[in-house]
């Protein structure tokens, strides 16, 4: 890796407090690669040879069963993904492909495990990262099991508006069919729910969403910190 790329990932939480020599050892066989859109980075069931760190673009994590596919998560920079497979030296439970042109840092998983065993600060940071991932899975499960489709969509739109700085109108970050998969909905049910949200002040024009009556939407969505707050 170039020095600028090394500095870029050094600032990530999982690397920030580790020993300089350990970080250098971790990066000795790492490399940076840019991928075009819709490229499969790895497939479900393959060995986890590398820890992937997304520094630019978007990556979707997908799962497959019996001829079906769903999107589990959309990864945005700067972040690592599927860390648990690297630490456990286990096969990937999901596939990954780029949504758009993306730049990734790939760290050999064996090096990650070796440094994990010798650098306490790095090990503690990885444990915190894995704990955050686990809590994210719990929140996602609660969202799917406790809410109807229209409630999941309403909360998703509220979150996207917050990310857009509270602007009344904002552009969805990915295609609607991908959002539907993330929310555990078919494209048909997603479209139906989006139409029904018109009664709560939501309008859409292609990829642009406008929330004219946020209070009404919040009364329907009933957001809660125990599911919707990324800081909890």
RAFEN-V434007 format. One record per backbone hydrogen bond with DSSP energy under -0.5 kcal/mol. NH is the residue of the N-H (numbers start at 1). CO is the residue of the C=O. E is the energy in kcal/mol with one decimal. If there is no record, write none. Layout:
NH:CO:E ; NH:CO:E
This chain:
6:2:-2.2 ; 7:3:-2.5 ; 8:4:-1.5 ; 9:5:-1.7 ; 10:6:-1.8 ; 11:7:-0.9 ; 12:9:-1.6 ; 15:12:-1.6 ; 16:12:-1.6 ; 18:15:-1.0 ; 23:19:-2.5 ; 24:20:-2.4 ; 25:21:-2.1 ; 26:22:-2.2 ; 27:23:-1.8 ; 28:24:-0.6 ; 28:25:-0.7 ; 30:27:-1.0 ; 31:106:-1.5 ; 33:104:-2.5 ; 35:102:-3.2 ; 38:98:-1.8 ; 39:36:-0.6 ; 41:39:-0.5 ; 41:96:-3.0 ; 42:96:-1.2 ; 45:92:-2.9 ; 46:43:-2.3 ; 48:90:-0.6 ; 49:47:-1.7 ; 51:107:-3.2 ; 52:50:-0.6 ; 52:81:-0.8 ; 53:105:-2.4 ; 54:79:-2.9 ; 55:53:-0.6 ; 55:103:-2.7 ; 56:103:-1.3 ; 59:75:-1.9 ; 60:97:-2.8 ; 61:73:-3.0 ; 62:60:-0.5 ; 62:95:-2.6 ; 63:70:-2.4 ; 65:68:-2.0 ; 68:65:-2.2 ; 70:63:-2.2 ; 72:61:-3.2 ; 72:70:-0.5 ; 73:61:-1.4 ; 75:59:-3.6 ; 75:73:-0.5 ; 77:57:-0.7 ; 78:54:-0.7 ; 79:54:-1.6 ; 81:52:-1.8 ; 86:82:-0.9 ; 87:83:-2.2 ; 88:84:-2.4 ; 89:85:-0.8 ; 89:86:-0.6 ; 90:85:-2.2 ; 92:46:-2.7 ; 95:62:-3.0 ; 96:42:-2.2 ; 97:60:-1.9 ; 98:39:-2.1 ; 99:58:-2.8 ; 100:58:-1.0 ; 102:35:-2.5 ; 103:56:-2.1 ; 104:33:-2.7 ; 105:53:-2.7 ; 106:31:-2.7 ; 107:51:-2.5 ; 107:105:-0.5 ; 109:49:-3.0 ; 112:108:-1.8 ; 113:109:-2.5 ; 114:110:-2.4 ; 115:111:-2.5 ; 116:112:-2.2 ; 117:113:-1.6 ; 118:114:-0.6 ; 118:115:-0.8 ; 119:115:-2.6 ; 120:118:-0.7 ; 123:119:-2.3 ; 124:120:-2.6 ; 125:121:-2.0 ; 126:122:-2.3 ; 127:123:-2.2 ; 128:124:-2.2 ; 129:125:-2.3 ; 130:126:-2.8 ; 131:127:-2.4 ; 132:128:-2.2 ; 133:129:-2.1 ; 134:130:-2.5 ; 135:131:-2.4 ; 136:132:-1.9 ; 137:133:-2.0 ; 138:134:-2.1 ; 139:135:-2.4 ; 140:136:-2.3 ; 141:137:-2.5 ; 142:138:-2.5 ; 143:139:-2.6 ; 144:140:-2.1 ; 145:141:-2.5 ; 146:142:-2.5 ; 147:143:-1.0 ; 152:148:-2.3 ; 153:149:-2.5 ; 154:150:-2.3 ; 155:151:-2.2 ; 156:152:-2.2 ; 157:153:-2.5 ; 158:154:-2.0 ; 159:155:-2.2 ; 160:156:-2.2 ; 161:157:-2.3 ; 162:158:-2.2 ; 163:159:-2.3 ; 164:160:-1.4 ; 165:162:-1.7 ; 166:161:-2.9 ; 167:164:-0.7 ; 170:209:-2.2 ; 172:207:-3.0 ; 178:175:-0.6 ; 179:175:-1.9 ; 180:176:-2.8 ; 181:177:-1.8 ; 182:178:-2.3 ; 183:179:-2.0 ; 184:181:-1.4 ; 185:180:-3.1 ; 190:186:-2.5 ; 191:187:-2.4 ; 192:188:-2.2 ; 193:189:-2.6 ; 194:190:-2.5 ; 195:191:-1.9 ; 196:192:-2.3 ; 197:193:-1.7 ; 198:195:-1.7 ; 199:196:-1.7 ; 200:197:-1.7 ; 201:198:-1.4 ; 202:197:-1.9 ; 203:210:-2.7 ; 205:208:-2.8 ; 207:205:-0.5 ; 208:205:-1.8 ; 209:170:-3.1 ; 209:207:-0.5 ; 210:203:-3.1 ; 211:168:-2.8 ; 212:201:-3.5 ; 212:210:-0.7 ; 217:213:-1.8 ; 218:214:-2.9 ; 219:215:-2.0 ; 220:216:-1.4 ; 221:217:-2.8 ; 222:218:-3.0 ; 227:224:-1.6 ; 228:224:-3.3 ; 229:225:-0.9 ; 230:228:-0.7 ; 232:229:-1.5
